[in-house]
Amino acid sequence: MSSAEHTVFISSATGYQGLALSKKLREMDWNVHATTRDLSSPAAVTLKEIGVQLKEADWDNLDVLRESIKGCDKLWLCLLPDWDDPTRERRQCANMLDIAKEAGVKQVIASTTLGVSQLDANVRVYPGSFMEKHMLNKKAVETSVEERGFEHFTFLRPTFFMANFLEPKVKRYDEIRDHRSWTTSMTAETQLPILDHHDIARFAVVAFQDPAKFHGRKIGLASDQMGIQEMLSMLAEAADQPGSIKAHFLTDEEIEAQAQGSGFANTHKVLRTASDYIDFDELRAIVPSLTSFKEFLEREKETVKRTFPHRNE
Ligand SMILES: NC(=O)c1ccc[n+]([C@@H]2O[C@H](COP(=O)([O-])OP(=O)(O)OC[C@H]3O[C@@H](n4cnc5c(N)ncnc54)[C@H](OP(=O)(O)O)[C@@H]3O)[C@@H](O)[C@H]2O)c1
């Protein structure tokens, strides 16, 4: 089969992972199909310009999903949590997979979260917390793929994105942007694996090109790893304000007091051991040159400056 014969449906094509992957696949001359809820967004315009077949629809619009997945032999499954409706992600997943199966899709690569590796190892997250529900939903996505009997499937499990430190994703961590501090339930000793979303696309391309080799594999993804203060210091340095961003490590008592809250401070306790679920030797055997945090900050330097303007600007 020549490469041009492959057609991939990319979910979340306008998102960080999906856009990076769509660009790489189009560079390889593969066909890319996708949907967006807004054809006029900058990312949608970019996708149109690079030749992605893009339709305007929500994933709840099954007719448009059917039209868009028709003729695809591969599926990139990256869905979004809906914090107001925790069942929506599973529903959208089931619909997308059923449509893909009907359409004759042979290979599915699902991007879930490293949290699934921790769930598999029985690492406890606060029972009932939104983080626990989030991880259970991602596990359910993987189970749904396995149950449908696609010829080939692979699960990529991303760790914490480097892009979380920058606009627009930094809104979840606005303390870092607004107060130049990060209050976290990780510790001064925690080595946090972090990931460049461009590297996710690189792993996906390798797996799409060799379905049999990657069939059934569950791969925790990271690009780099370091201590929290070291990470924040590199960020401050890149923003040309050395030493300006400080980590604040919660005590176990403080974490317990927040245990039922909805923020990330308490639930990030699971990230203390995230590095146990990353095998950098395995990752480098697949993608030899992973992006370091320094390289990421250099590439994204305009966004770094926009996210962390000098205080007097
Ligand atoms: N940030 C992290 O550290 C991290 C780590 C591990 C895993 N993850 C997971 O990564 C996923 C997010 O990936 P990302 O950051 O690449 O995406 P993103 O940049 O947040 O983009 C969101 C995408 O989802 C699409 N979308 C959302 N709701 C939709 C709906 N109802 N119907 C159709 N399209 C919809 C958006 O499309 P339009 O707006 O164009 O319609 C857009 O393409 C999440 O599931 C998250 O849990 C994140």
The ligand as an SDF file (V2000), in Angstrom:
LIG
                    3D

 48 52  0  0  0  0  0  0  0  0999 V2000
   -2.5990   18.7470   29.4030 N   0  0  0  0  0  0  0  0  0  0  0  0
   -2.0430   17.6600   29.8980 C   0  0  0  0  0  0  0  0  0  0  0  0
   -1.0840   17.7080   30.6750 O   0  0  0  0  0  0  0  0  0  0  0  0
   -2.5880   16.3070   29.4910 C   0  0  0  0  0  0  0  0  0  0  0  0
   -1.8830   15.1570   29.8850 C   0  0  0  0  0  0  0  0  0  0  0  0
   -2.3880   13.9070   29.5160 C   0  0  0  0  0  0  0  0  0  0  0  0
   -3.5500   13.8200   28.7800 C   0  0  0  0  0  0  0  0  0  0  0  0
   -4.2080   14.9600   28.4110 N   0  0  0  0  0  0  0  0  0  0  0  0
   -5.4630   14.8200   27.6610 C   0  0  0  0  0  0  0  0  0  0  0  0
   -5.3120   15.4130   26.3760 O   0  0  0  0  0  0  0  0  0  0  0  0
   -6.6180   15.7350   25.8930 C   0  0  0  0  0  0  0  0  0  0  0  0
   -6.5610   17.1210   25.2750 C   0  0  0  0  0  0  0  0  0  0  0  0
   -5.7310   17.0900   24.1560 O   0  0  0  0  0  0  0  0  0  0  0  0
   -5.1910   18.4400   23.5350 P   0  0  0  0  0  0  0  0  0  0  0  0
   -4.5840   19.2510   24.6440 O   0  0  0  0  0  0  0  0  0  0  0  0
   -4.3750   18.0510   22.3830 O   0  0  0  0  0  0  0  0  0  0  0  0
   -6.5470   19.1360   23.0760 O   0  0  0  0  0  0  0  0  0  0  0  0
   -6.8930   20.6810   23.1710 P   0  0  0  0  0  0  0  0  0  0  0  0
   -5.7540   21.4880   22.6770 O   0  0  0  0  0  0  0  0  0  0  0  0
   -7.4450   20.9500   24.5240 O   0  0  0  0  0  0  0  0  0  0  0  0
   -8.0510   20.8220   22.1020 O   0  0  0  0  0  0  0  0  0  0  0  0
   -9.3590   20.4030   22.3520 C   0  0  0  0  0  0  0  0  0  0  0  0
   -9.8850   19.7520   21.0910 C   0  0  0  0  0  0  0  0  0  0  0  0
  -11.0960   19.0480   21.3580 O   0  0  0  0  0  0  0  0  0  0  0  0
  -12.0710   19.3890   20.3950 C   0  0  0  0  0  0  0  0  0  0  0  0
  -13.3720   19.2350   21.0390 N   0  0  0  0  0  0  0  0  0  0  0  0
  -13.6420   19.4540   22.3330 C   0  0  0  0  0  0  0  0  0  0  0  0
  -14.9330   19.1630   22.5800 N   0  0  0  0  0  0  0  0  0  0  0  0
  -15.4860   18.7590   21.4250 C   0  0  0  0  0  0  0  0  0  0  0  0
  -16.7820   18.3210   21.0430 C   0  0  0  0  0  0  0  0  0  0  0  0
  -17.7820   18.2560   21.9270 N   0  0  0  0  0  0  0  0  0  0  0  0
  -17.0040   17.9840   19.7620 N   0  0  0  0  0  0  0  0  0  0  0  0
  -16.0110   18.0770   18.8910 C   0  0  0  0  0  0  0  0  0  0  0  0
  -14.7460   18.4760   19.1820 N   0  0  0  0  0  0  0  0  0  0  0  0
  -14.5030   18.8060   20.4410 C   0  0  0  0  0  0  0  0  0  0  0  0
  -11.7070   20.7890   19.9820 C   0  0  0  0  0  0  0  0  0  0  0  0
  -12.2000   21.0180   18.6920 O   0  0  0  0  0  0  0  0  0  0  0  0
  -12.9220   22.3740   18.2030 P   0  0  0  0  0  0  0  0  0  0  0  0
  -12.8530   23.3680   19.3330 O   0  0  0  0  0  0  0  0  0  0  0  0
  -12.1750   22.8050   16.9850 O   0  0  0  0  0  0  0  0  0  0  0  0
  -14.2940   21.9240   17.9080 O   0  0  0  0  0  0  0  0  0  0  0  0
  -10.1820   20.7140   19.9820 C   0  0  0  0  0  0  0  0  0  0  0  0
   -9.7110   20.1260   18.7990 O   0  0  0  0  0  0  0  0  0  0  0  0
   -7.5570   15.6740   27.0910 C   0  0  0  0  0  0  0  0  0  0  0  0
   -8.3500   14.5140   27.0140 O   0  0  0  0  0  0  0  0  0  0  0  0
   -6.6220   15.5740   28.2820 C   0  0  0  0  0  0  0  0  0  0  0  0
   -7.1940   14.8610   29.3310 O   0  0  0  0  0  0  0  0  0  0  0  0
   -3.7500   16.1930   28.7320 C   0  0  0  0  0  0  0  0  0  0  0  0
  1  2  1  0
  2  3  2  0
  2  4  1  0
  4  5  1  0
  4 48  2  0
  5  6  2  0
  6  7  1  0
  7  8  2  0
  8  9  1  0
  8 48  1  0
  9 10  1  0
  9 46  1  0
 10 11  1  0
 11 12  1  0
 11 44  1  0
 12 13  1  0
 13 14  1  0
 14 15  2  0
 14 16  1  0
 14 17  1  0
 17 18  1  0
 18 19  2  0
 18 20  1  0
 18 21  1  0
 21 22  1  0
 22 23  1  0
 23 24  1  0
 23 42  1  0
 24 25  1  0
 25 26  1  0
 25 36  1  0
 26 27  1  0
 26 35  1  0
 27 28  2  0
 28 29  1  0
 29 30  1  0
 29 35  2  0
 30 31  1  0
 30 32  2  0
 32 33  1  0
 33 34  2  0
 34 35  1  0
 36 37  1  0
 36 42  1  0
 37 38  1  0
 38 39  2  0
 38 40  1  0
 38 41  1  0
 42 43  1  0
 44 45  1  0
 44 46  1  0
 46 47  1  0
M  CHG  2   8   1  16  -1
M  END
$$$$
